[in-house]
């Protein structure tokens, strides 16, 4: 994995702010020393969770979106390492592995800058390289009996996470996606809008549930497509929060019922959270409290195989806030799922 950077214990000096009579999350974590024997080292460690980041923008750019998703990991790691290690959350069961860095991939396409169609075609082909590496690492972690918690990049990376988990489990898996969009666009070349459709078409994804779909931003073609597939179900944001046709608790129960008959991936697209800097920032979405409660509810299920937080796109002004949000989501999941 030439694009992977291990987080080393020596990195803590620059990242962890030490205070007298306090123990920070980053001071009790496990770290790897060699990227050439990841599977063996992870398998031997007494940890339940392996956290890693994906620094990339290409997935959203290839879907005509906005750059910024590559910055979510750096925003998160600075906050996460400095939360308190206390009676509510112990970090001994967690390994922070490091991050993929694909942030320079758009630079590989500079010569096609003046030819947008060619740029998109090349970008979508290049995303396949990201897919391979994410798939490989995910398969290693899941095969070692651990749960990946993944931060950053676009939701194009759901494909690699689903595929890697399915290969490790030797069976298709399910997925529940807290999202304003189904990301089930045609297989027209890889991008952030078709990770689930590719995974489904290739047999890695079985049942799929979209929680909080925005009615105004889902095309009629996609609605007709997913309605034809019995394995796909959804509840819209408007049904839940505007018209209140279904109770929030009942909606969560329906989502769990659809996916928990086997291993499933848990996806949190920050586009669905109101006001959060993201690839598709929304003024009308779920509150942070609702998002956190959702992770708490779903995270308790024993069949959760991975947790992916994506599409957040912080800048220098809101990096701290986004880092705190993602750190809350990570720790909410760990507390809910247990050791």
C-alpha positions in Angstrom: 0.0 0.0 0.0 2.2 2.7 -1.3 -0.3 5.5 -0.5 -0.7 4.5 3.1 0.9 6.4 6.0 1.1 4.7 9.3 0.4 6.8 12.4 3.4 6.3 14.6 3.8 6.8 18.3 6.4 9.5 17.5 3.7 11.5 15.8 1.9 12.1 19.1 4.3 14.7 20.3 3.0 17.1 17.6 -0.6 16.0 17.9 -1.4 15.4 21.6 -1.7 18.3 24.0 -0.6 16.9 27.3 -2.0 18.3 30.6 -1.2 17.5 34.2 -3.5 14.9 35.8 -5.2 14.1 32.4 -4.9 11.1 30.1 -5.7 11.7 26.5 -7.2 9.2 24.1 -4.0 9.3 22.0 -1.8 8.4 25.0 -3.3 4.9 25.4 -3.8 3.8 21.8 -2.2 1.0 20.0 0.1 1.7 17.0 1.7 -0.4 14.3 5.4 -0.3 13.5 5.5 -2.0 10.1 3.1 -1.7 7.2 4.4 -4.9 5.6 2.7 -7.2 8.1 -0.5 -5.4 8.8 -2.7 -8.4 9.0 -0.5 -10.3 11.4 0.0 -7.4 13.7 -3.6 -6.4 13.8 -4.7 -9.9 14.4 -2.3 -10.3 17.3 -3.5 -7.1 19.0 -6.2 -7.1 21.7 -8.2 -4.4 19.9 -11.8 -4.3 18.6 -11.6 -1.2 16.3 -9.1 -0.1 13.7 -9.5 3.5 12.6 -8.0 4.9 9.4 -8.5 7.9 7.2 -8.9 8.5 3.4 -7.6 11.8 2.2 -9.1 12.2 -1.3 -11.3 14.5 -3.3 -11.4 12.7 -6.6 -14.6 10.8 -5.9 -16.7 13.9 -5.5 -14.9 15.8 -8.2 -15.6 13.0 -10.7 -19.3 13.4 -9.7 -19.1 17.2 -10.5 -18.9 18.0 -6.8 -16.7 20.3 -4.7 -13.2 19.5 -3.3 -12.6 19.5 0.5 -13.3 15.9 1.5 -9.6 15.2 1.7 -9.3 17.5 4.7 -11.7 15.6 7.0 -9.0 13.2 8.3 -6.6 15.9 9.5 -9.4 17.8 11.1 -10.5 14.6 13.0 -7.2 13.2 14.1 -6.2 16.4 15.9 -9.4 16.4 17.9 -9.8 12.6 18.4 -6.4 12.1 19.9 -7.1 14.9 22.5 -10.4 13.7 23.9 -10.3 12.3 27.5 -9.5 8.7 28.2 -11.8 8.1 31.1 -14.5 5.9 32.6 -16.9 6.6 29.7 -14.4 5.6 27.0 -11.1 3.7 27.1 -8.9 3.8 24.1 -7.0 0.5 24.9 -9.4 -1.4 22.5 -8.7 1.0 19.6 -5.9 1.0 17.0 -5.4 4.1 14.9 -3.7 2.8 11.9 -3.0 5.9 9.8 -4.4 7.2 6.5 -4.4 6.9 2.8 -3.2 10.0 1.0 -4.7 10.4 -2.5 -5.0 14.2 -2.1 -2.7 14.8 -5.1 -4.6 12.6 -7.5 -6.4 15.6 -9.2 -2.9 16.8 -10.1 -2.4 13.7 -12.2 -5.1 15.0 -14.5 -3.7 18.5 -15.0 -3.1 18.0 -18.7 -6.8 17.4 -19.3 -7.8 20.5 -17.4 -9.1 22.2 -20.6 -11.0 19.1 -21.7 -13.7 18.5 -19.1 -15.1 15.3 -20.7 -11.7 13.8 -20.9 -10.9 14.9 -17.3 -14.0 13.2 -16.0 -13.3 10.0 -17.9 -9.7 9.8 -16.7 -10.7 10.7 -13.1 -13.3 7.9 -12.9 -10.7 5.4 -14.2 -8.2 6.7 -11.6 -10.7 6.1 -8.8 -10.5 2.4 -9.5 -6.9 2.6 -8.1 -8.3 4.1 -4.9 -11.0 1.3 -4.8 -8.3 -1.4 -5.0 -6.3 -0.1 -2.0 -9.4 0.6 0.2 -10.7 -2.9 -0.6 -7.4 -4.5 0.2 -6.9 -2.8 3.6 -10.6 -3.4 4.6 -10.3 -7.1 3.7 -7.2 -7.4 5.9 -8.8 -5.6 8.9 -12.1 -7.6 8.7 -10.3 -10.9 8.1 -8.3 -10.2 11.3 -11.6 -10.0 13.2 -11.6 -6.2 13.8 -14.1 -3.5 12.8 -12.8 -0.7 10.5 -13.9 2.8 11.4 -13.1 5.0 8.3 -13.0 8.8 8.1 -12.8 11.0 5.0 -13.1 11.1 1.3 -16.3 10.9 -0.7 -18.9 8.1 -0.5 -17.2 6.5 -3.5 -15.2 4.7 -0.8 -18.3 2.8 0.3 -17.6 0.5 -2.7 -14.2 -0.6 -1.4 -15.4 -1.0 2.1 -18.4 -3.1 1.0 -16.3 -5.2 -1.3 -13.4 -5.7 1.2 -15.8 -6.7 3.9 -17.7 -9.1 1.6 -14.5 -10.7 0.5 -13.4 -11.1 4.2 -16.8 -12.6 5.2 -16.9 -14.7 2.0 -20.5 -13.5 1.5 -22.4 -10.4 0.3 -23.1 -7.9 3.0 -25.9 -5.4 3.6 -25.6 -1.6 4.1 -27.5 1.2 5.9 -26.8 4.7 4.7 -27.7 7.8 6.6 -27.8 10.1 3.6 -29.8 12.6 1.6 -29.0 10.7 -1.6 -29.1 7.0 -2.5 -25.8 7.1 -4.5 -27.2 4.5 -6.8 -26.4 6.2 -10.1 -25.6 4.2 -13.2 -22.3 2.3 -13.7 -20.8 5.0 -15.9 -17.3 5.0 -14.4 -16.6 5.2 -10.7 -17.5 8.3 -8.6 -19.1 9.3 -5.3 -22.6 8.8 -6.7 -22.5 5.1 -7.6 -20.5 3.2 -5.0 -23.6 1.3 -3.9 -24.8 0.5 -7.4 -21.4 -0.9 -8.4 -21.3 -3.0 -5.2 -24.8 -4.3 -5.8 -24.2 -5.1 -9.5 -21.0 -7.0 -8.7 -22.7 -9.0 -6.0 -20.9 -7.6 -2.9 -24.0 -5.7 -1.6 -27.3 -7.5 -0.9 -29.8 -5.5 1.1 -29.5 -1.7 1.2 -31.4 0.9 3.2 -31.2 4.7 2.7 -32.3 6.6 5.8 -33.4 10.2 5.3 -33.5 10.5 1.5 -34.2 14.0 0.3 -37.2 14.0 -2.0 -36.1 17.2 -3.9 -32.7 15.8 -4.8 -33.4 12.3 -6.0 -34.2 12.0 -9.7 -37.3 10.2 -10.9 -35.1 7.7 -12.9 -33.2 6.7 -9.7 -36.4 6.4 -7.7 -37.9 4.1 -10.4 -34.7 2.1 -10.4 -34.5 1.5 -6.7 -38.2 0.8 -6.4 -37.8 -2.1 -8.8 -35.2 -3.7 -6.5 -36.8 -5.5 -3.5 -33.4 -5.5 -1.7 -33.4 -1.7 -1.6 -35.6 0.3 0.8 -35.7 3.9 1.9 -37.4 6.4 4.1 -37.3 10.1 3.1 -36.4 13.0 5.3 -39.7 14.6 4.5 -41.7 11.5 5.7 -39.8 11.6 8.9 -39.3 15.3 9.9 -41.7 17.4 7.7 -44.9 15.4 7.3 -44.1 13.1 10.3 -45.7 10.1 8.6 -43.5 7.8 10.5 -41.9 8.0 13.9 -38.1 8.3 14.1 -37.9 5.3 16.4 -40.0 3.2 14.1 -37.9 4.2 11.0 -34.8 3.0 12.8 -36.5 -0.3 13.6 -37.4 -0.8 9.9 -33.9 0.0 8.8 -32.4 -2.5 11.3 -34.9 -5.1 10.3 -33.8 -4.7 6.6 -30.1 -5.1 7.2 -29.3 -7.0 10.4 -30.0 -10.5 9.1 -26.3 -10.6 8.2 -23.2 -8.5 8.4 -23.8 -4.9 7.3 -21.9 -1.7 6.8 -22.9 1.6 8.6 -22.6 4.7 6.4 -22.8 8.3 7.7 -22.8 10.9 4.9 -22.3 14.3 6.5 -24.4 15.8 3.6 -27.5 14.7 5.6 -26.6 16.7 8.7 -27.9 20.3 8.7 -25.3 23.0 8.3 -22.2 20.8 8.2 -19.5 21.8 5.7 -19.7 19.0 3.2 -19.7 18.2 -0.5 -23.5 19.0 -0.6 -24.0 21.2 2.5 -27.7 21.3 3.3 -29.7 24.0 5.2 -32.4 21.5 6.0 -31.3 18.1 7.4 -31.0 16.1 10.5 -29.6 17.8 13.6 -26.3 16.6 15.0 -28.1 15.2 18.0 -30.3 13.1 15.6 -27.3 11.9 13.7 -25.5 10.9 16.9 -28.6 9.1 18.2 -28.8 7.2 15.0 -25.2 6.0 15.3 -26.0 5.0 19.0 -29.0 3.0 17.9 -27.5 1.2 14.9 -24.1 0.8 16.6 -25.6 -1.5 19.2 -26.3 -4.2 16.5 -23.9 -7.1 16.7 -23.7 -7.5 12.9 -22.2 -4.1 12.2 -19.0 -4.9 10.2 -17.6 -1.4 9.5 -18.5 2.3 10.1 -17.8 4.9 7.5 -18.0 8.7 7.9 -17.7 10.6 4.7 -18.3 13.7 2.6 -17.4 16.2 5.3 -15.4 19.1 3.7 -14.0 21.4 6.4 -11.9 24.5 5.7 -9.6 26.4 8.1 -12.5 28.2 9.7 -14.5 25.2 10.7 -11.9 22.4 10.9 -12.2 22.2 14.7 -16.0 21.9 14.6 -16.0 19.2 12.0 -13.2 17.4 13.8 -15.3 17.5 17.0 -18.4 16.2 15.1 -16.6 13.3 13.6 -14.9 12.5 16.9 -18.4 12.4 18.6 -19.7 10.0 15.9 -16.7 7.7 16.3 -16.9 7.6 20.1 -20.7 7.2 20.0 -20.2 4.2 17.8 -17.6 2.6 20.0 -19.6 3.2 23.2 -22.7 1.7 21.6 -21.0 -1.3 20.1 -18.8 -2.1 23.1 -15.7 -4.1 23.3 
